[in-house]
């Protein structure tokens, strides 16, 4: 890589590192794995910098690289282990503001989605991408994005209802 290209690469990565890390966390729900995914992605960006910067939408291209890195990691045998932790304290259901515990529940529910559905939800609703952009990043049709998003949201609603019923009894 030429020195000018390397400076441009460093500026690009430093400007987007936090956003990539947050997106990776939403996909995998583990900060250590998120850091690994970002490292893998940054390495791939470095190796393919000319192709990356030539993309029409560089940010979308990089999010696609990150998403594919996560999907690749999910296929590895050692990633099939599931860590079990103690559930966090729950907040008052009448509380008008979402608390940290509410966000933890949402992340837990998001983690129960199948990897492809989780990727669709994160790209569509967290990254605020269009159906077409999401389809392009994941290499699927727009119809598949729409159906996966609808099924994922339906599943999240069902899981949230079950979670609330378990937590607060029959008041839900």
Protein Blocks (a to p, Z undefined) as FASTA:
>chain_A
ZZklmmmmmmmmmmmmmmmmmmmmmmnopaklmmmmmmmmmmmmmmmmmmmmmpmblmlm
mmmmmmmmmmmmmmpmklmpccdddddddddfklmbdcfklmmmmmmmmmmpcfklmmmm
mmmmmnopafklmmmmnopafklmmmmmmmmmmmmmmmmmmmmmmmnojmZZ
